[in-house]
Amino acid sequence: MDGDERVYADRTPGVEQQESTASYLSYTVGLGLAILATIGSFVVSQTSLLWPPGVPVGLVVLAFAQIGVHLVFFLHLGSGPDHTNNILALAFGVLVVFLVIVGSVWIIANLNANMMPMP
Amino acid sequence: MTIATVDAVPVEVVRGRGGGGPAPTRTVVAYGFWIFILSDITMFSGLFAAYAVLSDRTAGGPTGSDLFNLRNVFIETMCLLVSSYTAGLGALSAERRQRERFLVFAAFTFVLGAAFLYIEISEFAGMVGKGAGPSRSAFLSAFFTLVGMHGAHVTSGLLWLVYMVAQVVAKGLRPHVLRRLLCFSLFWHALDIIWVGVITLVYLMGAR
Protein backbone atom coordinates (compact mmCIF):
# COMPACT_ATOMS: atom_id res chain seq x y z
CA MET A 1 0.00 0.00 0.00
CA ASP A 2 1.25 3.50 -0.78
CA GLY A 3 2.36 4.95 2.50
CA ASP A 4 1.13 8.54 2.58
CA GLU A 5 -2.39 7.67 1.57
CA ARG A 6 -2.61 5.20 4.40
CA VAL A 7 -1.57 7.53 7.19
CA TYR A 8 -5.10 8.49 8.18
CA ALA A 9 -6.93 5.48 6.86
CA ASP A 10 -9.34 3.43 8.89
CA ARG A 11 -8.78 -0.25 8.30
CA THR A 12 -11.23 -2.04 6.11
CA PRO A 13 -12.50 -5.14 7.88
CA GLY A 14 -11.59 -8.33 6.07
CA VAL A 15 -8.65 -6.85 4.17
CA GLU A 16 -5.07 -7.88 4.61
CA GLN A 17 -2.99 -4.70 4.48
CA GLN A 18 0.50 -6.11 4.60
CA GLU A 19 2.79 -6.84 1.71
CA SER A 20 1.00 -9.16 -0.65
CA THR A 21 3.49 -12.03 -0.39
CA ALA A 22 2.57 -12.47 3.27
CA SER A 23 -1.14 -12.85 2.60
CA TYR A 24 -1.27 -16.40 1.26
CA LEU A 25 0.95 -17.35 4.17
CA SER A 26 -1.46 -15.68 6.63
CA TYR A 27 -4.42 -17.66 5.29
CA THR A 28 -2.43 -20.89 5.31
CA VAL A 29 -1.23 -20.38 8.88
CA GLY A 30 -4.81 -19.60 9.87
CA LEU A 31 -6.08 -22.76 8.19
CA GLY A 32 -3.42 -24.86 9.94
CA LEU A 33 -4.23 -23.42 13.37
CA ALA A 34 -7.98 -23.78 12.81
CA ILE A 35 -7.57 -27.44 11.79
CA LEU A 36 -5.45 -28.05 14.88
CA ALA A 37 -8.11 -26.47 17.11
CA THR A 38 -10.87 -28.50 15.43
CA ILE A 39 -9.00 -31.78 15.81
CA GLY A 40 -8.22 -30.78 19.38
CA SER A 41 -11.92 -30.25 20.14
CA PHE A 42 -12.87 -33.63 18.68
CA VAL A 43 -10.09 -35.40 20.58
CA VAL A 44 -10.99 -33.67 23.85
CA SER A 45 -14.66 -34.58 23.47
CA GLN A 46 -14.09 -38.20 22.43
CA THR A 47 -11.26 -39.29 24.71
CA SER A 48 -10.59 -39.02 28.42
CA LEU A 49 -7.50 -36.92 27.82
CA LEU A 50 -9.03 -34.18 29.98
CA TRP A 51 -10.53 -34.75 33.41
CA PRO A 52 -14.16 -35.55 32.38
CA PRO A 53 -15.92 -32.74 34.30
CA GLY A 54 -13.46 -30.29 32.70
CA VAL A 55 -14.28 -31.30 29.13
CA PRO A 56 -16.94 -28.60 28.49
CA VAL A 57 -14.51 -25.96 29.71
CA GLY A 58 -11.80 -27.35 27.45
CA LEU A 59 -14.19 -27.31 24.49
CA VAL A 60 -15.19 -23.72 25.15
CA VAL A 61 -11.56 -22.66 25.44
CA LEU A 62 -10.70 -24.38 22.15
CA ALA A 63 -13.75 -22.81 20.48
CA PHE A 64 -12.70 -19.33 21.58
CA ALA A 65 -9.15 -20.02 20.41
CA GLN A 66 -10.43 -21.07 17.01
CA ILE A 67 -12.73 -18.04 16.73
CA GLY A 68 -9.71 -15.87 17.56
CA VAL A 69 -7.71 -17.58 14.82
CA HIS A 70 -10.53 -16.93 12.34
CA LEU A 71 -10.80 -13.28 13.33
CA VAL A 72 -7.07 -12.64 13.07
CA PHE A 73 -6.04 -14.75 10.08
CA PHE A 74 -9.21 -14.81 7.95
CA LEU A 75 -10.90 -11.53 8.85
CA HIS A 76 -7.53 -9.80 9.44
CA LEU A 77 -8.69 -8.03 12.54
CA GLY A 78 -5.82 -6.46 14.45
CA SER A 79 -5.28 -4.54 17.65
CA GLY A 80 -3.71 -1.44 16.08
CA PRO A 81 -5.23 2.05 16.41
CA ASP A 82 -6.55 1.93 12.84
CA HIS A 83 -8.75 -1.00 13.80
CA THR A 84 -10.51 0.84 16.61
CA ASN A 85 -13.90 1.07 14.87
CA ASN A 86 -13.91 -2.59 13.85
CA ILE A 87 -12.87 -3.80 17.28
CA LEU A 88 -15.39 -1.57 19.07
CA ALA A 89 -18.22 -2.94 16.93
CA LEU A 90 -16.99 -6.46 17.59
CA ALA A 91 -16.76 -5.81 21.33
CA PHE A 92 -20.35 -4.59 21.39
CA GLY A 93 -21.45 -7.66 19.46
CA VAL A 94 -19.62 -9.95 21.88
CA LEU A 95 -21.24 -8.16 24.82
CA VAL A 96 -24.75 -8.65 23.43
CA VAL A 97 -24.08 -12.30 22.54
CA PHE A 98 -22.71 -12.93 26.03
CA LEU A 99 -25.71 -11.24 27.71
CA VAL A 100 -28.24 -13.16 25.62
CA ILE A 101 -26.69 -16.60 26.02
CA VAL A 102 -25.45 -16.47 29.60
CA GLY A 103 -28.49 -14.50 30.75
CA SER A 104 -30.92 -17.00 29.21
CA VAL A 105 -29.12 -20.03 30.61
CA TRP A 106 -28.88 -18.45 34.05
CA ILE A 107 -32.50 -17.31 34.28
CA ILE A 108 -34.00 -20.51 32.90
CA ALA A 109 -31.84 -22.68 35.19
CA ASN A 110 -33.15 -20.64 38.11
CA LEU A 111 -36.76 -20.98 37.01
CA ASN A 112 -36.25 -24.66 36.43
CA ALA A 113 -34.81 -25.17 39.91
CA ASN A 114 -37.79 -23.38 41.45
CA MET A 115 -40.45 -25.28 39.51
CA MET A 116 -43.07 -27.19 41.42
CA PRO A 117 -42.62 -30.94 40.89
CA MET A 118 -44.65 -31.95 37.87
CA PRO A 119 -47.54 -34.35 38.63
CA MET B 1 6.07 7.24 6.79
CA THR B 2 5.98 11.05 6.89
CA ILE B 3 4.89 12.88 9.98
CA ALA B 4 1.58 14.52 9.17
CA THR B 5 -0.98 16.40 11.17
CA VAL B 6 -4.65 17.15 10.68
CA ASP B 7 -5.74 20.49 12.13
CA ALA B 8 -2.59 20.35 14.24
CA VAL B 9 -3.75 17.11 15.91
CA PRO B 10 -1.02 14.49 15.79
CA VAL B 11 -1.71 11.63 13.41
CA GLU B 12 -1.54 9.01 16.11
CA VAL B 13 -4.50 10.66 17.82
CA VAL B 14 -6.83 10.70 14.83
CA ARG B 15 -5.97 7.40 13.15
CA GLY B 16 -8.88 5.01 13.00
CA ARG B 17 -11.35 7.47 14.46
CA GLY B 18 -12.42 9.23 11.32
CA GLY B 19 -9.54 11.70 11.31
CA GLY B 20 -8.35 12.90 7.90
CA GLY B 21 -11.75 12.99 6.26
CA PRO B 22 -14.17 10.39 5.02
CA ALA B 23 -12.93 6.84 4.63
CA PRO B 24 -12.79 5.34 1.12
CA THR B 25 -16.01 3.76 -0.18
CA ARG B 26 -14.46 0.33 0.19
CA THR B 27 -13.91 0.84 3.91
CA VAL B 28 -17.39 2.30 4.43
CA VAL B 29 -19.06 -0.59 2.57
CA ALA B 30 -17.08 -3.27 4.38
CA TYR B 31 -17.67 -1.59 7.75
CA GLY B 32 -21.40 -1.48 7.11
CA PHE B 33 -21.33 -5.14 6.19
CA TRP B 34 -19.27 -5.89 9.30
CA ILE B 35 -22.07 -4.31 11.37
CA PHE B 36 -24.59 -6.51 9.53
CA ILE B 37 -22.51 -9.61 10.31
CA LEU B 38 -22.37 -8.70 13.99
CA SER B 39 -26.14 -8.22 14.05
CA ASP B 40 -26.54 -11.57 12.32
CA ILE B 41 -24.35 -13.17 14.98
CA THR B 42 -26.52 -11.47 17.60
CA MET B 43 -29.57 -13.10 16.00
CA PHE B 44 -27.78 -16.44 16.16
CA SER B 45 -27.05 -15.87 19.85
CA GLY B 46 -30.81 -16.06 20.49
CA LEU B 47 -30.92 -19.46 18.77
CA PHE B 48 -27.83 -20.62 20.66
CA ALA B 49 -29.47 -19.55 23.92
CA ALA B 50 -32.65 -21.43 23.02
CA TYR B 51 -30.64 -24.56 22.22
CA ALA B 52 -28.57 -24.30 25.40
CA VAL B 53 -31.77 -24.02 27.46
CA LEU B 54 -33.67 -26.78 25.67
CA SER B 55 -30.93 -29.27 24.86
CA ASP B 56 -31.86 -31.72 27.62
CA ARG B 57 -35.65 -31.42 27.11
CA THR B 58 -35.96 -34.51 24.95
CA ALA B 59 -39.52 -35.48 25.99
CA GLY B 60 -38.54 -39.13 26.19
CA GLY B 61 -37.30 -39.00 22.59
CA PRO B 62 -33.80 -39.48 21.20
CA THR B 63 -30.92 -37.50 22.68
CA GLY B 64 -27.99 -35.92 20.93
CA SER B 65 -25.71 -38.88 21.50
CA ASP B 66 -28.32 -41.20 19.90
CA LEU B 67 -28.55 -39.06 16.79
CA PHE B 68 -25.25 -37.36 16.03
CA ASN B 69 -22.63 -38.98 13.85
CA LEU B 70 -19.39 -37.20 14.75
CA ARG B 71 -17.53 -38.61 11.75
CA ASN B 72 -19.92 -36.78 9.42
CA VAL B 73 -19.72 -33.65 11.54
CA PHE B 74 -15.93 -33.73 11.28
CA ILE B 75 -16.10 -34.02 7.48
CA GLU B 76 -18.64 -31.17 7.38
CA THR B 77 -16.39 -29.02 9.53
CA MET B 78 -13.38 -29.64 7.32
CA CYS B 79 -15.41 -28.84 4.18
CA LEU B 80 -16.52 -25.53 5.61
CA LEU B 81 -13.08 -24.66 6.97
CA VAL B 82 -11.27 -25.37 3.70
CA SER B 83 -13.97 -23.52 1.76
CA SER B 84 -13.36 -20.51 4.00
CA TYR B 85 -9.67 -20.81 3.13
CA THR B 86 -10.30 -21.01 -0.61
CA ALA B 87 -12.78 -18.11 -0.35
CA GLY B 88 -10.04 -16.05 1.29
CA LEU B 89 -7.53 -16.97 -1.39
CA GLY B 90 -10.17 -16.18 -4.04
CA ALA B 91 -10.73 -12.72 -2.55
CA LEU B 92 -6.97 -12.22 -2.53
CA SER B 93 -6.68 -13.23 -6.19
CA ALA B 94 -9.51 -10.87 -7.07
CA GLU B 95 -7.72 -8.02 -5.28
CA ARG B 96 -4.70 -8.74 -7.45
CA ARG B 97 -6.86 -8.82 -10.59
CA GLN B 98 -6.07 -12.50 -11.22
CA ARG B 99 -9.38 -13.42 -12.78
CA GLU B 100 -8.71 -17.06 -13.69
CA ARG B 101 -7.26 -17.83 -10.31
CA PHE B 102 -10.29 -16.24 -8.65
CA LEU B 103 -12.61 -18.42 -10.70
CA VAL B 104 -10.73 -21.58 -9.71
CA PHE B 105 -10.87 -20.68 -6.02
CA ALA B 106 -14.55 -19.76 -6.33
CA ALA B 107 -15.23 -23.18 -7.85
CA PHE B 108 -13.45 -24.89 -4.95
CA THR B 109 -15.41 -22.77 -2.48
CA PHE B 110 -18.69 -23.65 -4.13
CA VAL B 111 -17.98 -27.39 -4.28
CA LEU B 112 -16.87 -27.54 -0.63
CA GLY B 113 -19.84 -25.46 0.50
CA ALA B 114 -22.21 -27.66 -1.47
CA ALA B 115 -20.61 -30.79 0.03
CA PHE B 116 -21.19 -29.33 3.50
CA LEU B 117 -24.80 -28.67 2.65
CA TYR B 118 -25.29 -32.12 1.16
CA ILE B 119 -24.02 -33.83 4.33
CA GLU B 120 -26.19 -31.59 6.48
CA ILE B 121 -29.35 -32.18 4.45
CA SER B 122 -28.83 -35.95 4.42
CA GLU B 123 -28.30 -35.81 8.21
CA PHE B 124 -31.58 -33.91 8.59
CA ALA B 125 -33.42 -36.28 6.26
CA GLY B 126 -32.07 -39.29 8.18
CA MET B 127 -33.23 -37.81 11.48
CA VAL B 128 -36.70 -37.00 10.17
CA GLY B 129 -36.88 -40.52 8.72
CA LYS B 130 -36.13 -41.98 12.14
CA GLY B 131 -39.02 -40.04 13.65
CA ALA B 132 -36.67 -37.47 15.18
CA GLY B 133 -38.02 -34.47 13.29
CA PRO B 134 -38.33 -30.94 14.68
CA SER B 135 -41.77 -31.67 16.20
CA ARG B 136 -40.53 -34.61 18.31
CA SER B 137 -39.18 -32.63 21.29
CA ALA B 138 -38.09 -29.17 22.38
CA PHE B 139 -34.49 -30.32 22.00
CA LEU B 140 -35.07 -31.26 18.36
CA SER B 141 -37.01 -28.05 17.63
CA ALA B 142 -34.09 -26.01 18.92
CA PHE B 143 -31.61 -28.22 17.07
CA PHE B 144 -33.33 -27.90 13.70
CA THR B 145 -33.82 -24.15 14.14
CA LEU B 146 -30.20 -23.44 15.03
CA VAL B 147 -28.46 -25.81 12.61
CA GLY B 148 -31.07 -25.19 9.92
CA MET B 149 -30.61 -21.43 10.19
CA HIS B 150 -26.88 -21.90 9.69
CA GLY B 151 -27.61 -24.15 6.72
CA ALA B 152 -29.93 -21.51 5.28
CA HIS B 153 -27.11 -18.99 5.55
CA VAL B 154 -24.74 -21.38 3.76
CA THR B 155 -27.35 -21.86 1.03
CA SER B 156 -27.75 -18.13 0.52
CA GLY B 157 -23.95 -17.79 0.56
CA LEU B 158 -23.68 -20.34 -2.25
CA LEU B 159 -26.31 -18.48 -4.30
CA TRP B 160 -24.44 -15.25 -3.65
CA LEU B 161 -21.19 -16.87 -4.80
CA VAL B 162 -22.78 -17.97 -8.09
CA TYR B 163 -24.06 -14.43 -8.55
CA MET B 164 -20.60 -12.99 -7.82
CA VAL B 165 -18.93 -15.32 -10.32
CA ALA B 166 -21.48 -14.24 -12.93
CA GLN B 167 -20.67 -10.59 -12.17
CA VAL B 168 -16.93 -11.18 -12.41
CA VAL B 169 -17.38 -12.95 -15.75
CA ALA B 170 -19.78 -10.36 -17.14
CA LYS B 171 -18.34 -7.13 -15.75
CA GLY B 172 -14.76 -7.99 -14.82
CA LEU B 173 -13.01 -7.11 -11.56
CA ARG B 174 -14.25 -3.54 -11.32
CA PRO B 175 -14.14 -1.65 -8.02
CA HIS B 176 -17.83 -2.15 -7.19
CA VAL B 177 -17.59 -5.87 -7.99
CA LEU B 178 -14.52 -6.08 -5.75
CA ARG B 179 -16.44 -4.41 -2.93
CA ARG B 180 -19.23 -6.97 -3.25
CA LEU B 181 -16.65 -9.76 -3.28
CA LEU B 182 -15.15 -8.37 -0.10
CA CYS B 183 -18.58 -8.46 1.55
CA PHE B 184 -19.08 -12.02 0.33
CA SER B 185 -15.79 -13.17 1.80
CA LEU B 186 -16.62 -11.50 5.13
CA PHE B 187 -19.98 -13.31 5.11
CA TRP B 188 -18.41 -16.68 4.32
CA HIS B 189 -15.78 -16.34 7.06
CA ALA B 190 -18.51 -15.33 9.52
CA LEU B 191 -20.46 -18.51 8.71
CA ASP B 192 -17.39 -20.51 9.64
CA ILE B 193 -17.15 -18.68 12.97
CA ILE B 194 -20.79 -19.48 13.72
CA TRP B 195 -20.17 -23.11 12.78
CA VAL B 196 -17.40 -23.29 15.41
CA GLY B 197 -20.05 -22.39 17.98
CA VAL B 198 -22.46 -24.97 16.54
CA ILE B 199 -20.03 -27.89 16.62
CA THR B 200 -18.90 -27.03 20.12
CA LEU B 201 -22.30 -26.50 21.71
CA VAL B 202 -24.47 -28.86 19.68
CA TYR B 203 -22.35 -31.74 18.49
CA LEU B 204 -19.31 -32.08 20.75
CA MET B 205 -21.09 -31.27 24.01
CA GLY B 206 -24.24 -33.09 22.90
CA ALA B 207 -22.69 -36.34 21.70
CA ARG B 208 -20.52 -37.18 24.67
Interface residues (C-beta under 8 A of the other chain):
Chain A: G3 D4 R6 V7 Y8 A9 D10 R11 T12 P13 G14 V15 E16 S20 S23 Y24 Y27 T28 G30 L31 A34 I35 T38 S41 F42 V44 S45 Q46 V55 P56 L59 V60 L62 A63 Q66 I67 H70 L71 F74 L75 G80 P81 D82 H83 T84 N85 N86 A89 L90 F92 G93 V96 V97 V100 I101 G103 S104 V105 I108
Chain B: M1 T2 A4 V6 V11 E12 V14 R15 G16 R17 G18 G19 G20 G21 A23 P24 R26 T27 A30 Y31 F33 W34 I35 L38 S39 I41 T42 S45 G46 F48 A49 A50 A52 V53 L70 F74 T77 M78 L81 V82 S84 Y85 G88 L89 A91 L92 E95 R96 L182 S185 L186 H189 A190 D192 I193 V196 G197 I199 T200 L204 M205 A207 R208
